[in-house]
């Protein structure tokens, strides 16, 4: 992972940023495979306003998970966001849960089944 990619993550979480626009620009960038030792450093989405912007949060998270083989450390936040948008953005919610399943997070199956 490059310094530029880390800077983009930090940029996404700046206070006062246009979250929708920033997320759109971020997901247009390249997907990155993250080494295990870099995982927590790279996935620093703590400042992301996920409760106010669950759709954008899931889009960014799905982009971050594209080339990885283990679930991210923010699974619980993903599940909260999925529950917030399941009725309005079902495809994105399912995409997120399916990605978590593919990364070995088996409890995602329960959430998928509850969506019907």
C-alpha positions as CSV (number, residue, x, y, z in Angstrom):
1,X,0.0,0.0,0.0
2,X,1.3,3.4,-0.9
3,X,1.4,6.6,1.2
4,X,-1.1,8.0,-1.3
5,X,-3.7,5.3,-0.5
6,X,-3.3,6.0,3.2
7,X,-3.8,9.7,2.6
8,X,-7.0,9.0,0.7
9,X,-8.4,7.0,3.7
10,X,-7.5,9.9,6.0
11,X,-9.1,12.4,3.5
12,X,-12.3,10.4,3.5
13,X,-12.7,11.0,7.3
14,X,-11.9,14.7,7.4
15,X,-14.5,16.8,9.3
16,X,-16.7,18.8,7.0
17,X,-15.9,16.9,3.9
18,X,-18.6,16.3,1.2
19,X,-19.0,12.7,2.2
20,X,-21.0,11.6,-0.8
21,X,-18.6,13.2,-3.3
22,X,-15.5,11.9,-1.5
23,X,-16.8,8.4,-1.3
24,X,-17.7,8.5,-5.0
25,X,-14.2,9.6,-5.9
26,X,-12.6,7.0,-3.5
27,X,-14.4,4.0,-5.0
28,X,-13.3,5.0,-8.5
29,X,-9.7,4.4,-7.4
30,X,-7.8,1.1,-7.6
31,X,-8.6,-1.7,-5.2
32,X,-5.8,-2.7,-3.0
33,X,-4.8,-6.0,-1.4
34,X,-3.8,-5.2,2.2
35,X,-1.2,-7.3,4.0
36,X,-2.2,-8.6,7.4
37,X,0.3,-6.4,9.2
38,X,-1.2,-3.3,7.5
39,X,-4.8,-4.2,8.1
40,X,-5.7,-2.0,11.1
41,X,-3.6,0.9,9.8
42,X,-5.2,0.8,6.4
43,X,-8.7,0.3,7.5
44,X,-8.8,3.4,9.7
45,X,-12.4,4.4,9.1
46,X,-13.1,5.5,12.6
47,X,-13.7,9.1,11.6
48,X,-16.1,8.2,8.8
49,X,-19.7,9.4,9.6
50,X,-21.2,6.0,9.0
51,X,-24.4,6.6,10.9
52,X,-25.2,9.6,8.9
53,X,-24.0,8.2,5.6
54,X,-24.5,4.4,5.7
55,X,-24.7,4.0,1.9
56,X,-21.4,5.8,1.3
57,X,-19.9,3.8,4.2
58,X,-20.8,0.5,2.7
59,X,-19.6,1.6,-0.8
60,X,-16.2,2.6,0.6
61,X,-16.0,-0.6,2.8
62,X,-16.9,-2.8,-0.2
63,X,-14.2,-1.2,-2.2
64,X,-11.7,-1.7,0.6
65,X,-12.6,-5.4,0.9
66,X,-12.4,-6.2,-2.8
67,X,-9.0,-7.8,-2.8
68,X,-8.6,-9.1,0.7
69,X,-9.0,-12.5,2.2
70,X,-10.1,-11.8,5.8
71,X,-13.0,-9.8,7.3
72,X,-12.1,-6.2,8.2
73,X,-12.0,-5.0,11.8
74,X,-15.1,-2.9,11.3
75,X,-17.6,-5.8,10.7
76,X,-20.0,-4.6,13.4
77,X,-20.2,-1.1,11.8
78,X,-21.0,-2.8,8.5
79,X,-23.8,-4.8,9.9
80,X,-25.3,-1.7,11.5
81,X,-25.1,0.1,8.1
82,X,-26.6,-2.9,6.3
83,X,-29.6,-2.9,8.7
84,X,-30.1,0.9,8.1
85,X,-30.3,0.6,4.3
86,X,-31.6,-2.9,3.8
87,X,-35.1,-1.7,2.7
88,X,-33.9,1.2,0.5
89,X,-30.6,-0.2,-1.0
90,X,-31.1,-3.9,-0.9
91,X,-28.6,-4.7,-3.6
92,X,-25.8,-2.9,-1.8
93,X,-26.8,-4.5,1.5
94,X,-26.7,-8.0,0.0
95,X,-23.4,-7.2,-1.8
96,X,-21.9,-6.3,1.5
97,X,-23.1,-9.4,3.3
98,X,-22.1,-11.7,0.5
99,X,-18.6,-10.1,0.5
100,X,-18.4,-10.7,4.3
101,X,-19.4,-14.4,3.7
102,X,-16.7,-14.8,1.1
103,X,-14.2,-13.4,3.6
104,X,-15.2,-16.1,6.1
105,X,-17.5,-14.1,8.3
106,X,-20.3,-16.8,8.6
107,X,-22.7,-14.8,10.8
108,X,-23.4,-12.7,7.7
109,X,-25.6,-15.6,6.4
110,X,-28.1,-15.0,9.2
111,X,-28.4,-11.3,8.1
112,X,-28.9,-12.4,4.5
113,X,-31.6,-14.9,5.4
114,X,-33.4,-12.3,7.5
115,X,-33.6,-10.1,4.4
116,X,-35.7,-12.8,2.7
